[in-house]
Amino acid sequence: MTQIKRNSSLIAASAVLLGLAVPLTASAAPAEPLDWTKCEGPGLDPRQQCATVDVPMDYSDPDGRQIQIAVSRLPSEKPSARRGALLLIPGGPGGVSLDDPSGKGQKLPQEVRDAYDLIGFAPRGMAPSSTASCGLESKDLALAKLPWPAPDGSVTETMATARRIAGACARNGGELIRHISSANEARDLDRVRAALGESRISAWGDSYGTYVGSLYSQLFPHRTDRIVLDSNDNPDPTRVGRAWLAAFETGVEDNFPEFAKWASRPGNPHRVARKAADVRPLFLRLAERLDREPLPWPGANPPELNGNVLRQTMLNSLYGPDEYPALAQMILATRKGTVPPVPEAPDESMMQSAAAVGVGTLCNDVAWPKSVAHYQKGTDESRARFPLTAGMPRGAMPCAAWPFTPKEPPVRITDDGPSNILLVQNVRDVATPLSGARELRRAFGDRAVMVTVNSTGHGAYLANGNACGDRTVSRFLATGERPDRDTYCA
């Protein structure tokens, strides 16, 4: 499901006056080189190496407790052409890119793999970095992500879940849970840069990773080389994660018509309707029926197929056309009163860490409203305007009950810094809609150029985009050549 940007050489005083978060400590090259060892795990390039970097848990106390950030490296394939290092910043919050140098990094064209060491990492809180966990109950692992309201639109249950999850994180998350944030992830990456011995670093940030990449570009502008931000989050400093959640309203509306056309196409083995116009009302009827009469689904979490499970499957499937069959198969099964096979559950320890990092990041980045009435009003308005998402995008995350105050204000993205940022964005993206990407583009001003790709799905570059967009990004990474102005890839 799921699943952003900043600056550095400003002096602290001026940054405070501007309301910016400050890089609380300057990074310096380590006294000793990293201790690289062969990475463990299936399917990895045998050349991929792993190491750890020590960073302050609390950047306001740089000499205090240190935690470890796990990093990976796949060296340049042509040392004579090597330019530097390319950070692969994962989505999330709660994503890990340790395997990406051997995975999606291999989709990069040869000239890019020649130019850079590919660098992956596990953010603070995610194993094998110093790990966080809220010790959530199994039922809450399924509920820790998105706040789907009750069938009648009530947020009473989601508020109770928010309090339960926030309380578990406060009890079990230790001191680390209070220091998990997007700004601290950006600061950790500057420590990684220094540990690699690089004076400047390039990056490819994806989804939530575009926010982290933006923060890095704002907090440490003169440490950046070539920055690619792919599928871009709205950087609104007054809302941060609340804006990302709300974006699902427009993201679903932008993308559902594409699913409807596919799901009504003659010859499609997963066809659910004869006409595209029939797919939306069919989906809404099925969701309402499952709200009233859930189907038992033994072994699933939750153990029933209800309306919100169908809606969540819809949301997951709109991440890319390759995922459409999962939603179509569930629609076809529920029409018959049956259920599809139980999906394989992820590793629980990984889910615990991902939940802790996701909750900690969203809640520590910015304070959320605490009022039940606030969320009920927003949910009611959203349900009326956007029935496909049933009010969820205005719902109460655990942040509505978070017992801690953010330690710093959100970073405001500005046009202060070098013009070395390329945004790439699909027109139809369920998780990071074009409207939010345009807000990031405006915030960066002349620092950035945006390539808008006429394509459908989350993840543009070398994923759900098109050849024009891929060529433009690859050329920038390999040569530094960037379009002179915002461009459109039809």
N, C-alpha and C positions, 0 to 999 in steps of 0.2 A: 504493500500500500504506500504507502508513502511514500516521507518522506518527504550560498547566499553571501557577504562582501565588505573591506575597509582600508587604514593609513598609518604612517610611522614617524617621519622625521620632524613633525611638528613638535615644538617644545611643549612641555606639560602644561604650562600656564595658559598658553593660547588655546590648547585643546580643551581645557576646562571651561574657558570662556565661551567656546563654541558649542559646548554640550557634548563633546566627543569622548568616547572611551579612549583611554591612553594606554599605549603599550607600557605596562607598569615596570618592566625591566628590559633593558637592551640585551639582545642575544649576542653572544660572542662565540668564536670558534673554540671547540673543546681543546683541552691540553693534549689529549691523546686521541688517536683515530678510533673509529668505531670498530668493535670486535665482530666482524662479519663471519657468519657460519652458514652452512647449507640449510635452506628452508626445509621444514618437514611438511609433508602433505601430498596427497595424490594429484597427479596431473600437472605438476609444476615443471617449468623449464629447469633442467638440471643446473643451469647457470644462476638461477635466482638465489640471492643471499638474504639473510635476515640478521637483524641486530636490534638493540634497544637504545633509546636515548632518555637520559634522566631530565625531567623538567620539574619546576616547582608545582606543587599541588595548588598553592595560592600565590599568584604572581605579586600580590602586595607584600608577601613575605618570602622573597626569593631564596633566602638562606634557610628557610624552614623545611618542612617535610617534602621530600622528593618522591615523585611517582615515575613510572616507566611508560614510554610510548614505544610500541613495537613497530619497526619499519622493515620494508623489504626493498631490494634493489635488483634490477636486471640491467646489467651494464650495456652501454652503447654497443651496437653491433659493428660499428666501424670507428674505432678510436680516433682515426685521423680526421673524421668529420664531426666529432663530438662537440656540441655547443655547451651542454650543461646537464641539468637534471629537470625532469618533468614530473611534478607531483600529480598523482591520480587521486583526486579528492572525491570520496564516495558520497552517495545520497544518504538519506536518513531523516532525522538524526538516528544514529544507531547502525549505520552502514560501516563496512570494513572493506578496505581495498588492498589488503596484504597479498591476495592472490592475483590481483588485477594485472601486474606486470606480465604474468604468464597467461592471463586470460584476455580481457578486452584490450589490453595493451598490444596484443599480437595482431589486432585488426588495424593498427596504425600502419600507414604506408612505410615502405622500407626507408625512405629518406628521413622520416621522423624517428624511426627506431635507431637509425644511424646517428642522429643528432643529439639524442638524449639517453641518459640513464633513466629508466622508468622506476618511479618510487611509489610504493604503496605503504599504507600504515593502518593501524587500528587506533581509532580515537580513544582518548582517556575514557575509562569505564568499560571498554570492550576488550575481552580477551583476544590475544595474549598480552595486551597492555594491562596496566593496573586496573582491576576489574571492579565494577560496582554491581550491586543487586539490591532490589527492594524486597526480595523474598515474597513475591506475590503468590496468592493462591492460584491454583490452576485456572479457575473460572475467570480470574482477573487478568491473566495473561491474554485471554481472548478479548478482553474489554479495554485493555490499556491504551488502545490506539485511537479509535474514533467514537464519539459520543452519540450513537444512534438513540433517538428518544423512544418512548413507549408507543404502542400503536395509536393511542389517542393524542400523541404529541406531548405528553407530560415529560418534564425533565427531572422529576423527583428521583427516579431510579438512577439516572446518570449522575446526578449530584451525589447520591449516596455512594455510588461507585467511585466518584472523584475523591470523596473524603476517605474512603477505605484505602485507595491506592496511595494517595498523598500521605496518609498516616503510616502505611507500611514503609514507604520510602524514607520518611523522617525517622522511623524506629530502626530500620535495618540498613539504610544506605551509608551510614557512617559519615565522616567528615567529607569524604570525596564527593558525595551527592550534591553538596552545596557549591562545589567548584567545577561542575560540568556545565559548560556554556559554549555558545558559538564563538565568542571572543577568545575564550581560553583555548579552544581548538585552534584558532588562527595563531595565537601566541605559541602553542606547542609546535605548529608547523614552522615557525621561524626558528625555534630551537633545533628542529630537524634540519632545516637549511644550513644552519651554522655547523651542526655536527657533520654534515656532508662535506663541509669545506667550500660551500658555494657562496659567493658574494651576492648573487642574484639567482632567482629560481623561476622556472616556468610552471604552469599548472593547467590541468584540465579538470574543472569542477563540474559535477553532474547533479542536477536536481538540488537537494539541500546543499550539496557541495558547491553550488554557485553562490550561496550565501556566505559560506565559509571563505570561498575564494574572493568574494567581494570584500569581506572583512579584512582579509589579509592584504588586499590591494589598498585598502584605506588606512590600515594601521601601519603597514610597512611598504609604502609605495615605491621607495627606492631600492627595495630588495626584490622587486618583481622584474621579470624579463618578458615573456609572452604568456598572456593569461587568456584561456578559453573558458567561457562560462556557458554551459549547455543545459537548456531547459530551466529557465530562470525564475527564481522566487522574487516576489514583491519585497523590497527592503524597507517597507514602511516602519520607521523606528517607534511609532506609537503603538503598533499592534504585533509586529514580528509574526510569531506562530499563529496568532489569531487570524491574521490576514491569509496565511497559507491554508488554514482550515476552511475559511470562508470561500476560498478560490474554487473549492470543489463544486460550488453552485454553478458557476459559469463553465468550469471545465467539463462537467457532465453534459450540460446543454450543448456545448460546442462539439462533443464527441458522439453522443448517443445517435444522432442522425446517420453517422457513418456506419455504426453497428446495425442500425435498422435497414439500411440499404443492403449490407452484406447478408443479414439474416433473412431477407426476403428474396434473395437472388435465385432464379430458377437454376436447378442443377446443384445447388448447395446441399450437401448431405445433412447439414444442420439447420436447414430452413425452418423457420418458426411461423412464418406468415406469408401470404401471397403478395402483399403490398407493403412497402416501407412504412406507409402511414398507419398500418395496423399494429406495428411492433410496439410502439410506445403505450397505447391503451392496453394492449395485452400484458405488457410488463406490469403496469400499474394495477390492473385487476388481480394478477397473480400475487403481487406483493400484499395487497389488501386482504386477499383470501388467506394467505399464510399468516398475516397478522392475527386473523380470527381463529384459524385452524392450523396451527403448526403441525408439521409432519415429524414423527419420531425419527431420530437419526443417531442410533447407538454408535458410540465410539467417536463422534464428532465433539467439538468444543465450540459452542454449547451443543448438547445432545439432541437438538431439534433443528429442523429447517424451518425457520420463521421468516417473516417479511424482511427483517433487517439482515438476515443471512443472505437472502436473495439480493438485497440492495448492495451489500458489501461485495458480493460476487460480481455484480454489475460494475461497481467501482473498480475492482481489480482488473476486470476484463477490458475496460476501456483504456488501460495503460498502453495497449498496442494491438493492432489487428491480429497478431498471432494468438492473442488471448481470447478472441471472440468465441471460439468453440466452447470454452468452459461455461460462459453465460448461456449460450444457446442450449447446451446439453442440460443445464439446470432448468431452463424454461420448459424444455420438452419433457423432462422427468416430472416436474411438479404439475404440469397439466394433466398427467396421468395419475397423479397422487402417489408417485414413487420418489425416491431420493437417489442421487448419484453416489458413486463410491466415496467413502470417507477420504478426504485429502490427507496425505502424509503430514504428520505434525513435525515441525522443526525441533531441533534439540532444545530441551527445556532450559539448560544453563545459558545457551545463546539467547533464548527468548527473554530470560530474566535480565541479562545484561542489556539487551536492546531496549527493553521496556524502561529500565533505570536510566539509560542514556537519553532515550527519547523524552521521557517525562522530565528528567533533570534539565535538559537543554531548553525545552519549551518553557518551563516554569522559571528558570533562572535568567533567561534572556530578557524577559519583561514581565511586569506584574499583570495578572489577569483580574477582571472584575470578580467579586466574591458573591454578588447578589443572585439568589435563585431567580428573582423576578427579571433580572437582566437577561438571563439565558432563556427563560420561558418566553419573554417577549420576542427575542431574536428568533427562536425556534418557530414560534407561531408565524412570524412574518415570512421566514424562509419556506416553511411548508406551503404557504399560500402561493408564493411566487415560483418555487422550484420543487414541484411534487416528486420528481425522480429521487431527490436526495432527502426528502421527508424531514427537513429541518436540521439534520445532523451538522451541517457546516457552521451553524451558530450555537452549537451545544457546548456543554461544560466539560472540558478536559480536567484531569487531576489538578491542573494549575488553578482552577477555581477554588480549591481548598488547600493550596500550597502554603505550608506554615512559615516559609522563609521569605524574606524580602530580597530581591535581586541586589547583588553586591555592587553593581554599577549600572548606569543607564545604557540603553542600547546604543550601538554605534550608528551614526548617521552617515550614509554614503554621500560623498560629494565629488565635485569635479577637480579636486585638488590632488594632482599627481600626474605621472607620465601617461601619455596616450598610447597604451599598449594592451588594451582589452578588446576582445572580440566576443560578442554574444551571438549564440546561434539558438534559434527558437522555432519550433514547429507552430503552424497556425492553429492546429487543433491538438491540444495537450490537456489531458484531464486533470493532472496534478499541479502543473505550473502553467496556467493559461497565458496566452499572448498578452492579455491585459496587464498581468503582473510583470511580465518581462519588459513591457513598455515603461512601467514605473522605474525599474532598475536602469533602463537605458536613459531615462530623463535624469535620474540622480547622478549618473556618471558624467553627463554632459559630453564635452569633447574628449574625454578620456577613452570613450568606447565607440565602437561601431557595431550595429546589429545586423545580422543576416537572418531574415525571416524566411522560413522554408514552408512551402505549400504542401504540408504533409500532416499525417495523423499519427498520434502516439506520443508517449513520454520518452524523451531521449532522442535527440536529433542526430548528432554526429556519429556516424558509423553504426546507426541503429535504425530508428524509424524515420529518418530524414530522407534526403534524396541526393543524387550524385552531385548536383550543383553545390549544395551546402557542404557536402563532404570535401569536395575539391577546394572550396574557399578556406575551410578550417585547416586542412592539411597544408595548403600553401603557406598560410600564416605561421603555423608551427615550424615548418621546414625552412622557410626563407625570411619570415618577418613581413612579407608582403600582405597588406591588409586593404580591403576596399577603402576608397577615399570617403565614401559616405554609406549610410545604411542602404542595404540592398535586399532584393526580393528574389528568391529562388523558386521559380515556377516548375 
